[in-house]
Amino acid sequence: MPQSSSIYSLKAIAQAPDHLDREELYALCKLDPDSSPDLAKMVSEEDYVALLARIAEAESGLPRAHIKLGTSLRCEDLGAVGLAWKSSPTLGHGWDRALRYVSVVAGVRALEITRGKETTEIRFLRLTDESPKGARLSNEATFASFTAISREASGRHFTPVQAICGHDFIGDRAFLEEYLGCPVEDRAGINAMIVSNAEMALPNAVGDDAISRFFDQRVEEMMAEARSELPLSLKVKSEIGKKLSGGVPKLSDIALALGMSGRTLQRKLGEQDAVFQDLVDQARRELSERLLRTTDYPLVEIAFLTGFAEQSGFTRAFKRWAGETPRSYRLGAVEGR
């Protein structure tokens, strides 16, 4: 079940309107009101997005609580990940660390960073269904949280060039634009921030490469612990997803990435009643659905990224998986079907 740190739920509750019953909100995300904040304590994605939707429904006017949640985030809230980001030599190095470590604190997200001649595009992808209202509110909050962390790390009034929202904006857009200091475009099919390369190259306020490497080591240990707890089938799907743009990987390739022989991987999958080819199909379907929902990539590019040599092969496979064409699926996602 997809999860993310309870830190976000606690911050959301703190921003909720006063008339909302706090005990009800804690119960909604299965948290103890008397417990201390704990980055490692997780909340299911289903409960978290339901919490955001419940709070937004109780607000008068356009929702702002989720945006305030984002603005309240601090590096120390993210533990070793936030401190590695803050102690990075430059803001750009901090974002590179965020790219590597986002799964530690936001397991339902992935980042893509594309550096152009003048600007850098930081695209964030939700690895779960984006149709619930709370999921879209969470996307909107991410613009504020990324900006808040960047401002603290840099020690400057970090300002993106532009924010791009994939869906029809739900919250108080003017409130977010005032905080970001840049326009927010919506219904763009992707979620991304555009940042100037000059901004990314500036030093962080307390950047120290030695300290940053120390925190890197701690985060790598945390990631290793998390990976060791994942079911083997999820590890296999994750590795398949990483390699699909180069074609469908062989079982031996995945076994090598997981540090075992092909025969051992085959045996362990059999013990869990899992079949490698089924996991390949699942990984391709999940990736293709995510790309169709969250990006405006042409179908031919999505076919390539999911390991198909031709768009026609991708279309046939997708119809087998989803019962409809990729175009129909994308249209339904845009319309909120």
Buried (B, 14 or more C-beta within 10 A) or exposed (E): EBBBBBBBBBBBBEBBEEEBEEEEBBEBBEBEEEEEEEBEBBBBBBBBBBBBBBBBEBBEEBBBBBBBBBBBBEBEBBBBBBBBBBBBEBBBBBBBBBEBBBBBBBBBBBBEBEEEEEBBBBBBBBBBBBBBBBBBBBBBBBBBBBBBBBBBBBBBEBBBBBBBBBBEBBBBBEBBBEBBEBEBBBEBBBBBBBBBEEBBEBBBBBBEEEBBEBBBEBBBEBBEEEEEEEEBBEBBBBBBBEBBEEEBBEBEBBBBBBEBEBEEBBEBBEEEEBEBEEBBBBBBBBBBBBBBBBBEBEBEBBBBBBBBEEBEEBBEBBBEBBEEBBEBBBEBBBEEE
